[in-house]
Amino acid sequence: MITVAQVLGLDGLGLRMVVEGDTGAPVSWVATSELADPTPYLNGGEIVLFTGLNSPVDRPSWGRYARRLAEKGVVALGMGVGRSLSHPEVPEQLVEAAREAGLTLFSVPEETPFLELIQAVAEMRAAQERTALEAMLTMQRTLTRAATGADGSTRVLESLAGLIEGGWAAICTADAEITHRSGPAVPELPTGRSLEELVDRLRPARLRGSLSESGPAGSIVIHPLGVQGVPLTYLVVVTPRPVERVQAGAITTAVALLSLHAERAGERALFRRRVRAGALALVLGGDARSGDALLAVAEDGGWAGSSRRVRVVRLRGDAEPVREAARRIEGYADRTGHRALVGAAAQDAAGEADVAVLVEDDAELLRALREVVERSGARAGVGGAAPVEAAGTSEHQALDVLGRTTARHRVGVWDDLVTGGFAGLLPPEAARAFARDLLAPVRAREGGDQLLGLLRTFLAHNGNRRQAAAELGIHRNTMLQRLQAVEQALGRSLDDPQLRADLWIALRVHAG
């Protein structure tokens, strides 16, 4: 970056400061123009040189001239002065106008051709570009050496942070969980948004996107890592100042090197995932020992013989949300030390995917699982806790519960059904049909709904007619007469314990 101060400090040109504005402003180029309004031909960031050949003659016009240049983003104005030029000295009206506009103004002596100043700035720019290129090559070599060593990802991050003064670098997952970082402390993000928000914003673009934001406290840059498919990790760089060109080149080099690491890690993860899916199929088929033997190939611990109970979770929904939920569950288990086996996704003709997951029976893990499913938009059925040898039973329970989930109630748990009694375990349609058919003869009687209410109170008191009559506020004989009407409608005695159980279940289903 070339600044106004550096241009004014060039030796042998005789440039003299007249009005000092922002001399630290970067210079994009040096332009010459004798137009009364050259701003349509400028982009901003220029030093404008002129001799005043078509200069204003009154103070208001000088004011408009200086304001136009300042508003366009011109960083300095240089006026050629001398006896044979339009002005032997810089006009006082222009000095006042430049001062009011906050525009740096300097004089160029007649002996200094404008072209000489332009060439000097061009040479300065070329020298800086050569220096930047050399610095970039040095950075690339540094990062490449770091990548080839042991624990290459961490060393690349440390080297990258060292190349950016005050910088910090990290690798995070798609869930914004930091897995590697250049230093122990995690800095406050400069834009006030959380890392999870930023990664979520970037994820839909997959490998095609990147993110760069700046705030009062610095800048943050995020790049996806990988060569193909969906990125599972991201490079995060936080700097106390805006990222310069050479630093941006170092970040790009780090992205390339870390993407190769991510690709190799992804291949290992894919192999491990396939082994785990195969092992899960064996466990659910009742052969936990063979499943353990397969897991040993991927250097995973076995499940057979463990005293810990397990649960099977069945995920279902659109393919992408289901895969995302399965990946997040597996990632959470790996990070927290819990255990999980994720099966292969199967897709039906309607486009819905189905995935089985075996997890430890752990309350914390199940809470996290519920949150993941709710956020993903998938649905899940969670089977009951069982020994790993009986995981197939838990899977059947998970499938049963999954069939009861809805768009509003995405997660069903077998334990909740059991707590709700036997009625909750029946398939919903079958339960409603059972209740409808069993209670139909009673409902068909005159005052049928009243009889059903009386029957419910009678059963709630375990068949105690006196207590039921007292709760209903009727005489015991009236109670007996109405119960006889129920028995006549059903064609069976209410002293039959099986009938009482069936009626209680039917009445609960009917009430629901």
N, C-alpha and C positions, 0 to 999 in steps of 0.2 A: 504494500500500500504506500503510495506517494502522497505526502501531505503538502498543504500550502506552505508551511514553514520550511520544508525541505526544498521546495522550488525557489523560495525567496532567498535561501541560503546558498544557492549555486554560485560558485566562484567565477569571477571574471565577467559577469554580465551587468554588473552595476545596478541591480534592482534595488529600489528604495521603498521601504514601507511608508505609506502616507496615512492610511487608516487601518488599524488592526482589528480584524473581526475574528472569526474562528479559524485560526491558523493550523489547527490540528485536523481540519476537515480533509477527507481523502480527495485526491484529484483524479478525475477520470480521463481528462484530456485537456489540451491547450488549443483553443480555437481563436481565430481572428475574424472580426466583423466590424464594418463601418456603418452597419444599418442602425437606424434610429431605434428599431425594435428587433433584435436578433433572436428573441426567445422561441419563435416557431421552429428554428433550426437547431435548437439545443435540447439535450436530454437531461441536463442537470449534472452537477459535479465538475463542470468545466471551469477552467480559467479563461476568461475572455480578454483578448488583447485588441486595442483599437488606438487610433491616433486622434480621433475627434474630428475627422474630415467632415462628417455630417452631424456633428454634435449639436445639442440644444444650445440656445442662446440665452435662455432665462432660467431662473432657479426652479420654478415649478416643473419645467420639462426635465431638468436633471433629476429631480425627485422621482418622477414617473419612471425614468430610465433605470435608476438604481433599484427601485422597488420591483420592477419587472424582473430584473436579473436575479435579485435575491429570492423572489417568489418562485422562480423557475428552478432554483437550486444551484445557481452559479456560485462557486466557492470563492472566487476572487476576480477582481477587475484590474487589468494592467494597462496603463495609458502611456503610449509613446510620446515623449516630450523633447523639444529641441527647437533651435532657431528656425530651421528650415521646415518644421512640421506645423500643424495647425495651432498647437499651443506650446509655448516655450516652457510653461510650468502647468502643473495640474490645477485646473480652475477651482477656486475656493468654493464655488457653488456645488461642484461635484464632490468635493471633500465633505461638505456638510450633508449632502444627500446620501453618500455612502455610509457616513457615520450614523445617520438616522435609520438606514436600512440594515445596519449591522453587517455590511459588506466589506470584506478586505479590499483595500485599494492600494496599489503600488505604482510607481513610475518606472518606465523603461527608457534609458537614455537613447538619444538619437543614434549613437554609435553601435547600439546592440540591435541587429536585425531580429525581427520577430521569429524568423525561421531558425535562428541560432537557439533561441529559447525553446522552441518546439522540439528541435533535435536533441537538446540537452535533456528534456523531460522524457523523450522517447528512449534515449540511451539509459536513463535512470530506470525506466520501466523494464527495459530488456535485462539490465543488470539484476533487478529485483526478481524477475522471472527466472533467470538462471540460478540465482540463490535459492529461490523457492523450489525449483526443480531438484537441485542438489539436496536440499533439506528433505524433500519428499522421498527421494531415492534412499537417503540415509534412514529415514523412518521406515520405509518398506523393508530394508535389510534388517533393521532392528526387530521388527515385528515377525519377519520370516524366521529369523534365528530363534525367537521365542516360541514360535509355533512348532518347530521341529524338536523341541526338547520334551522331557517328561512333563506331564500335566500341562500340555500345550495351551489349553484354553485359558487357564488361570494366568499363565505367563504372558500370553498375548494381552490380556486385560491389564495386567500390571505394567507392561511396556507401554501400552496405549495411554494409560493414565499418566505415566511418567513423561510422555511426549507432549502432553497438554497441561500446561502449568495450572495447578489447582484442580485438575480434572479427576473424575471418578468414572469407572467403567464396570459394567456387570452384564451377566447373561441371566435372563429370566425366562420362565416357562410361559405358555399361552395363558396361564392363570395368574401371571404377574408375580409368581414366586421366584425369588432370586436363588439361583443355584451356584453361581460363581461370581466373585467380585474382586476388584483390584485392592480393596482395603477393608478393614473390619467395620468402619463406620459407614452407615448409609446416609447420604446427605439429604437434606430437605429439597424436594423437587422445586425448581425455580418458578414454575407457572401456576402453582397452587392446586393443580389437579393430581389425583393419585395415579400411581403407575398402572393400576388395574384399569382405570378409565382410559388412559392413553393407549394401552395395548388393545383394549376392547374396540377402541375407535379404529385402530390400524388393522385388526385381524381380518375384516372382510376383504381387504385388498390382497391378502395372502403374500406371495413373494414379490408382488409388483409394487408394493407401497413402502413408504418410509415416512417418518414424522420428525419434524424439527420445529421446536417452539422456543421462544425467548421471553424472558420476563425481567423484572428489575434485579432479581438475584442471579441471573445467568441464563444458560440455555440447556435444553435437553434434546438429544437426538436418539431416535429409536429406529433400528433396522431389523427386518426379519432375517433369520439365518436358515440356510438350506439351499439346495440346488433344484429340487423339484417337489411337487406335492404341496401339502399344507405345512407351513412352518410351525414347529413345536417349541422353538426358542427364539429369543430376540436379544440383540445387542442394545444396551442402554448406556449412553454417555452423558454425563452431566458436567458442565463447565461453568466457571464463574463469569465468563464473558462470551460474547458472540463467537461462534466457531469461525476461525480464519481458513483461508484456502488450503494452506499446507495441512492444517489439522483435519480439514474435511477429507483430504487425500489419505491421511493416515487412518481415519475412520473407515473409509472405503476399502483400504487394504485389509484392515482387521475384519471387516465383514466377509471378504472373500476367504480369508484364512479360517475364520471361525465357521463359515458355512461348510467348508470341507470337513472340519471336525464334526459339525452337526450331522452331516450326511453319513459319516462313518458311525457315529453314535446312533443315528436313526436305523441304519442297517442292523446293528447289534440289537437295538430295541425291537425291531420287527421280528428277528429270529427268536428273541426271548418271548415275544408276544405269541408267536405261533406255537412255541413249545408249551407255554402256559395254557393256551386254548386246548391243545391236545390233551394235556394233563387233566384239565377240568372235565373234558368229555369222559375220560376214564373214571374220574372220581364220581361223577354223577351216574355213571353206569354201574357203580358198586365195586370198582376195582381201584381202591385208593393206593394200594402198594405199587401197582403198575404206573399210576399217575406220579408217584414219588420218584420212581426210576426214570421217568421221562424228564421230570424237573431237574434231576441231577445233571442231565446233559447241559442245561443252561446254568448250572451251579446255583440253583434255587433250593431252598430248604423244603423238606417234605411235610406232608400233612397227616399221614397215617399214624395212628398210635398216639396222637396228641390228646391231651385231656381237655383242651379248649373246644368248646362247642362252636359250630359254624351255622351260617345261614346262607341260603341261596336267594339271590335277587334276580328277577327277570325284568329287563328293560324293554320297552316297546314304544314305537312312535316313528316319526319320519327319520330317514336314515341318518342325516347329519346330526340332529339333536341326540339321537341314541348313541352314536359313536362318540360324540363330544362328552356326553355324560359318563360313558364307560371310561374314556381317557382320563377325565377329571377324577373319577373314583380311584382308578389305579394310581394316578399321580399323588393323590392325597394319602393313600395307603403307603406308598413308597416314602413320602416325605416324613410321615409321622411314625414309621416303624410298624404299622399295622400290616396285616397280610390280606392279599386279595388275588384271586385268579379270574381273569376276564376271558370269556369264551369268544369264539368267532361269531361275527354278525351274520344272521340269516335274514333274507329279505323275501317277503311274500309278493303275490301278484299285484296287490294293491299299493305296493311301494313302501309298506311299513317294515322296519327292521326290528329284529329281536335279538337280544344278547343276554346270556346268562353270566352272572358274576357270583363267585364264591367268596364270602368274607367271614372274618372272625366275628363271633357274637360279642360285640363291644358297643356300649351305649354311645360313646363319643363318635365312633365310626359310623354308626347308624344315623346319628344326627347330621353328620356331614353329608352322608349319602342322600338323605332327604333334601337338604339344601341344594345339592348339586342337581338332583332331578327336577326340583321345582324351578330352578333357574334355567335349565336346559330346554324345558318344554316337552320332555319325554314323559312317559308314565312308568311306574315301577310297582311290582308286587314283591313283598319281602316275606319269605317263608319263615317258619318257626325255627327256633334253635334246636340243633340236633348234633349228635356225634358225626364226625366226618364220614364214617362208614354208612350213615343214614342220610347223606346229603341228598340223595334222590327223593326222599320223602319231603324234605324241605323244598325241593324244586317243585314238586306237585302242588304243595301249598302255595308257593309263590305264584304259580300259574293261575291257581284258583282265585287268589286275591287280585291278581293283575286284571282278570276279567271283570272285576267289580269297579275298577278305577274309571274316572271320567276326566274330562277336560278341567273341571273345577277341583276335583279331588284326585291329584295325580299319583299319590303314593298310598298303597294299601299294605297293611301289615297283618300277618296271620294272627298275631297275639291279640290285636284289637277285635278280630272276629271271634276268637275264642272267649274273650272277656264278655262279649255281647251274647253269649249263650249259643245253644245248638242252632237256633234259628238263623243266626248270622252265618253259619257254615254252609247252609243250603244255597244252591244256585238261586239267584233272585227270582227268575221266572218260575222255576219249579216250586219255590217256596210260596209265591203268590197263588199259583194254581192249586197247591195243596190246601192253603188256607181258604181259598174261595170255595172249593168243593166240599170241605169238611163243615164249614159254617153255613153253607147255602140253605140246608133244611131249617135251621133255626131262624135265619134272616127272612125266610119265606113266611114264617108265622106272623100273625097279627102282633104288632109291637115287637118285631124281631130285633131291632137295634137295642131296645130296652132290655130284652132277654140276654143279648150278648153282654151288655154292661153288667147285669146281675151275675152272669156266669163268670165274668172276669173277676168280680169281687169275691165270689165263692171260691174260685181256684186260688186267689191271692191269699186266702185264709186257710189254705190246705184242706178245703172241704168242710170246714167248721161252719155249719149252717147258722148257729146262734150268733157267732161273731159277725158273719157276713150280713145277717139281717139287721144287727145293731148298727153296723156302719151305714147300711142303706136306709135305716130309719123305717123299716117295715116290720110287721108282725112275723113271728117265726113261721106260722101256718101259711102266710102269704108267700114267704120264701120257699116253703116246701112245694106249694102248688105250682109256682113258676119253674122250679127246678124239674118237676115232673113233666111240665110242658116241653122243656128242653130235651128231656130223655125221650119223650114220645117223638119229637121231631128227629132225633138222631137214631132212634131205634136201639139205643144201648144205655146201660146203666152208668151213672156218673161215679159209681163206686169202683169202676174199672180203672186201675192206676195208669194203664197204657192210654186209655181214652183221655184221662185228665192231662197227661203229658202232651198228647197230640193237640188237645184243645188249647192248652197254654201257649204252645208254639204258634198255632194258627192265629190266636188272638193277638200275639205280639207282632206277627207279620202283618195282620190286618190293620193294627194300629199304626204301623210304620208307613 
